[in-house]
Amino acid sequence: MVKVEPPGGDPLSAYSPTLYSLLNEGKEIVKVDLRAEGGGLVRELAKEADAVLTTLRPSTAAKFGVSYEHLREVKRELVYLSIVGYGDRDWPAHDLNLAGLAAHFVQSPPLALSVDVATALYAAYLVATRVWKREWGYVELAMEDVAYLLNLLAIAAQKDGRPVFTTGVYPLYRVYKCKGGAVTVAALEEKFWRKFVEAIGRPDLADRAYDPAAAAEVEKAVGEMDCGELLALGAEVPIAPVRGLGQVADALDLRRLFERLKL
């Protein structure tokens, strides 16, 4: 696999050398100054490729001679996958823009770059599938569409007039503060919800899983409990601790994570 980077390198190499190293192990890195050299070298590299994946906007790729039209002149049997921000316009965009557009949050930006990661995974799937089927040609993947896909359940529920449980309005799917921290409760199934309210001493709430007014009552009960006591329910109820970024960074071995995911 050959990765083409600008003369100054991938910005990720400076922002997070650890992640850059893990993502690019085994790749041949080629530095190309498209502004000064044009797309000649990229077109040469394309001659030996089955697939090309780019995040350049279509107008930028065309400007520097590395668009699908340019590359198919040197390699007809080629999958050219272009990751773009929007499906209907050639505008720049990042994860936050698309997450907001697809209603992933209300005010505070999400910490995880879920749209970026999901787009990369889906792009890998598309490229592998196209090459395996030998379906050559241009494929455009809009991050906007991936953002909608990630929020598909909530959007569909809203269209159907059903409760959107992921909003945190309903007590069965919510973050609760407890003594020593906070926990996430995802008691979507009736059996889990009943076990949860019994464990917190509020069996009277068994039929109020989708009652927004019950959230404050659960919050009060959980707030008087130790987090450890709540987490002991983990084998019977979908409940887990809320960890800070520092805790996760200290505990997680990124190399082992990549090995487990076969990345």
N, C-alpha and C positions, 0 to 999 in steps of 0.2 A: 504494500500500500504506500502510495506517495502522497504526502501532504504539502500543498503549496502555501507558503507564508509570505507576507510582505517583507521588505528588507529589514525592518526593525523587529521582526518576529511576531508571533501570536501574542497579543496583549495578555492572554491568560498566563503566559510564562512569567510575567512580572507580578501579576496579581496573586497567583497561587502556583508557585513552582512545583509543589507536591502534586496537585491535580494535573497540571500540564504534563509532568513526567509520566504519570499513570496512564493518561489518555493517549499518549503518543509513543509508548514503548513499541519497538519493532517497526515503526514507520520511517520511511525515508523522507527527511525534511528538505524541501527545495525552496530557496528564497528567490522570489521573483519580484522585480520592480515593474509592475504593469504600466505605470505612468511613463517610465523612461524607455522600457524595452518593448511594450506592447504585449500581445498574447502569443508571440512566436514560440517561446519555450513551452507554454502550456499546450499549444496545439501539437507540438512534438511529443509531449508526454501522453496526450490523448490517443496517439496512434497505437500505443501498446495497452490501452485501458479497455476494460469491459464497461466501466461505469465512471461517471464524473458527478460529484456532488458539490454544489456551490451554494454559498449564502450571499453572493453578490446579487444586488438587485438586477433584474433583466436589463434595464437601461445601462447600468454600469458594465455588465458583462459584454453587452453589444459595443459599448464605447471602446473597450480595450481588446476587442477581437477574440473574446472567449465565450461567446454566446453559443447556444445549441447550433444555430445556423452555421457559425464559424467552425465548430468542432466536427460537425457531421460532414464537412467537406474533406476532412482528413481521415475520418473513421465512420463509416456508415453504420456498422453494427455496434452501437453505443447507447447505453442508458444515461441520459443526462437529467439529473434530478436537481431542480432549482428550488431551494427553500426561500420563500418570500414572506413578507409580513402579512399582507392582505391579499385576498383572492381577487379583488376587483380594482386595485390601484397599485401603482409602483411607488409606494411610500416607504420610508424607513420605519422600523418598529423593533421594540425589544419586548422581553417577557412581560414586564409590568403593563405595557400598553394593551397587549392582547388579553391579559388576565382581567384587567378592568373592563374591557369591552365585552367579555364573556361572563361578567358578574361573578368572578371568583372571590371578590371581597367588596366591602362597603366603603371603608375609609383607609385603614392602615394597609400598606402593601404587604402581600404575603412574603414570608421569609424565603420560602423555597421557590426556585425558578422552574416550576413544574411544566410550564409551556415549552421552555427551551428543551428540557430533558425529554419530554414526551415527543416533541417534534423530531429530535435526533433519533430516538428509538423507532419511530414510525418510518422515518426516512431510511434507516438501515433495513427495515423490513421490506419497504418498497423496492429498494435497489436490489436486494438479494432475490426477491421474487421475480423481478423483471429480467435479471440476468439469467436466472435458472430457467425461466420460460423462453428466454431469448426474444423477449418483446422489446426491441430496441426503440428508442425515440425519446422525445422530450416529456418529462413529467414535472408538474409544478405542485409543490406542497405548501399551502398557506398556513402559517402559524395561527392565523385567526381561526381557521377551521379546526385545528387541533385544540385550540382553547375552548371552542364550543363542545368538542368531543369530550374533553375532560369534565365539563359541567353538564353533560348530557342528561343525567338523571334529574337534576334540579330543573333544568329547562323543560323537560318533558312533563314533569309533575306540575309545573306551573301552567303549561298548556292544557293539561287535563283537569285543572282545578283541584288538584290534590295537595295535601300538606307537604311543604318542602322541608323535610326534617333536618336538612343540613344547615339551615339558617341559625340554629342554636336557640330558636324561639321555644321549641318544645322540650320538656324536661328529659325525655328519653335519650336525647342525643345532644350532649352539651359538655362544656368544661366547667368543673366545680372546684372551688377553693376548699381546701381542707387544712387541718393543722399540720404544718410542715411543708406545704406546697400546693399542688393542684393535681386533679385527675381528669381524664376524659372518660365519659360514660357513653356507650353506644348500645343501649339496651333496646334495639329495634324490635326483636321478637318478644312476644307477650310473655313467654316463660322467663326470659332474662329480666324484663322489666319487673315482673312480680317478685323475683328473687332479690332484685336490687332494693325495691322499696321495703321489703320485709327486713332486709339486712340493715337498713338505716332507721328501722323502727317506725316506718310509715306505711304499713300495709293498707291503710285507708286510701292510699293514692293509686292502688292497683288498676283502677279504671280511668285514670287521668293522664295516661302517657302522652296524649296529644292535647292536653289542656295547658296553654301557655301560663295560666295563672298558677299552676302547680309548680312551675319552675322555682319560684321564690321559696316555696315551702320545702322543696328538696334542697335548695341552696342552704337554707337555715339548718336543716338536719345534718347535711354533709359537713357544713362549716364547723360543727361542734365535734366532729370525729377526727381521729388521727389518720393521716394519709396511709400509713402502714396497715391499719385496720381495714381500710377500704380496699387496698391493693391485694389483701389476702383473699378477696372475693374473685380474683382473676381467673380461677379455674372454673368458675360457675357463671360469671357475668363478664361481658366484654368491657373491661376497665383497665386503664393503664396510666402510668405517671406522665405528667407533662414535664419534659426535661428542657433545660436551657441549652443554647447552642454550645456553650463552653463544656457542659457535661457530656454532650454527644461527641464533641471533637476530642475530648480526653479519652472517651471509652472506645471509640470506633477506630479500628485499624483499616485504613482505606485500601491498602494493598490486598488484605484478605477479603474485603468487600468485593473488589474487582475480580478476584479469583473465584469467589462464590457465584458471582453473576456471569462468569465466563466472558468478561469484557476484554 
